[in-house]
Amino acid sequence: MQAVSPSSIIHPSKPRRLNHLTRSAIRCAYRHDSVQFPNGVGSSRADWQSSCAILSSKVFSQDQGSGDNNSTPPSNSDHFAVSVNGPKTSLDLNLAPLDKNKPQPPAQKPLSITDLSPAPLHGSQLRVAYQGVPGAYSEAAASKAFPNCEAIPCDQFEVAFQAVELWIADRAVLPVENSLGGSIHRNYDLLLRHRLHIVGEVQLPVHHCLLALPGVRKEYLSRVISHPQALSQCEHTLTKLGLNVTREAFDDTAGAAEYIASNKLRDTAAIASARAAELYGLQILADGIQDDSSNVTRFVMLAREPIIPRIDRPFKTSIVFAHDEGTSVLFKVLSAFAFRNISLTKIESRPHRNRPIRLVDDANVGTAKHFEYMFYVDFEASMAEVRAQNALAEVQEFTSFLRVLGSYPMDMTPWCPSRGDEQSHM
Ligand SMILES: O=C(O)C(=O)C[C@]1(C(=O)O)C=C[C@@H](O)C=C1
């Protein structure tokens, strides 16, 4: 049976809201028992997509909670890609091209769940969804990843995924890890729930500023608001600055700046970018307040279609896997890469969504409760390389579920720290 790319199903000319018949048809299309790479993945897009789809087959049955052939209606908790599409509303994205030199109007409202009407606006510019409002680091990452793109603000990570799935955006750029704050777990979970492909990565030096209304002094502050990642990246510096403030989480850094400006809060400062200060008319009270001057956030670029992996430049591949018998498989999986001299750049574990706990009864001593995980691994090789194909074929033997999230060029841009690589608190 010909494997079907999930993205070919979510197409503007076809109904976007999946009913359960559609879901069962997709499930049949995905039913493959094993993955083999006898002669490599192949060079055509069709070959590569087939391979991705085959590797995806097990997550599909896992998403559905069973491996049976019956079509089961989605449950309320089922976050299948397009089933959470909100009511049809008229959508006015009021989009302006991202131009770093030109201040964007602060009034640009991020997309919310209810804005996700399946009526994409089509233009020639690449539309790139990001989480946050103009001035957010994610917006800067979108423009670094896709210069001259039309950046589409979204109020949640999940909305950015859906914007791509519903053809409102062509790509999404989302943070997955920061050198100080660690992984952005929400996006790891969403990568598994949705069917987008990682087509690239971009590493953005993150240079934080403390922003307040003009005329406000540090001594007046009783509160600092920002994205939790930004708060954690500046934790020690905030303490060193001697501020007597509470710290409060906000959806995104630039949104925190906008909130202060629109509510004229004189007792509150935001941690955000210098661009956010410019956009929302705030002054910079302290500059370069991240705890480490080489603070970097890694973002992934997501698309409906995978890219064809190549070998003419450094590639990275991201996979996620699980095994029915818990962590015992981890060593075997990692050794499949080690034996082939493939370096791993990242390992992340997340709770297994369908089966977070495994009970093991021992009549003599009681019941052990083992936590179950999904493992995410990034490795430095392209899926066009035979050693990577062989490693995955071996991993497939040890795992009950394996999905390739993407094989994509590594961000090899020379280290170019943000303005204040040398810290410059005022
Ligand atoms: O709030 C923003 O400006 C974002 O783009 C989000 C985000 C994140 O999620 O980690 C991105 C980069 C920085 O690490 C801080 C926050």
The ligand as a MOL file (V3000), in Angstrom:
LIG
                    3D

  0  0  0     0  0            999 V3000
M  V30 BEGIN CTAB
M  V30 COUNTS 16 16 0 0 0
M  V30 BEGIN ATOM
M  V30 1 O 8.8620 35.4500 24.7150 0
M  V30 2 C 9.5700 35.5040 23.7060 0
M  V30 3 O 10.0380 36.5540 23.2720 0
M  V30 4 C 9.8470 34.2640 22.9900 0
M  V30 5 O 10.1630 34.3120 21.8290 0
M  V30 6 C 9.7840 32.9790 23.7410 0
M  V30 7 C 11.1110 32.5190 24.2960 0
M  V30 8 C 10.9970 31.0460 24.7760 0
M  V30 9 O 9.9500 30.4320 24.6560 0
M  V30 10 O 11.9860 30.5360 25.2520 0
M  V30 11 C 12.1160 32.5210 23.2420 0
M  V30 12 C 13.3880 32.8710 23.4510 0
M  V30 13 C 13.8790 33.2810 24.7700 0
M  V30 14 O 14.5630 32.1620 25.2450 0
M  V30 15 C 12.7900 33.5930 25.7260 0
M  V30 16 C 11.5230 33.2930 25.4530 0
M  V30 END ATOM
M  V30 BEGIN BOND
M  V30 1 2 1 2
M  V30 2 1 2 3
M  V30 3 1 2 4
M  V30 4 2 4 5
M  V30 5 1 4 6
M  V30 6 1 6 7
M  V30 7 1 7 8
M  V30 8 1 7 11
M  V30 9 1 7 16
M  V30 10 2 8 9
M  V30 11 1 8 10
M  V30 12 2 11 12
M  V30 13 1 12 13
M  V30 14 1 13 14
M  V30 15 1 13 15
M  V30 16 2 15 16
M  V30 END BOND
M  V30 END CTAB
M  END
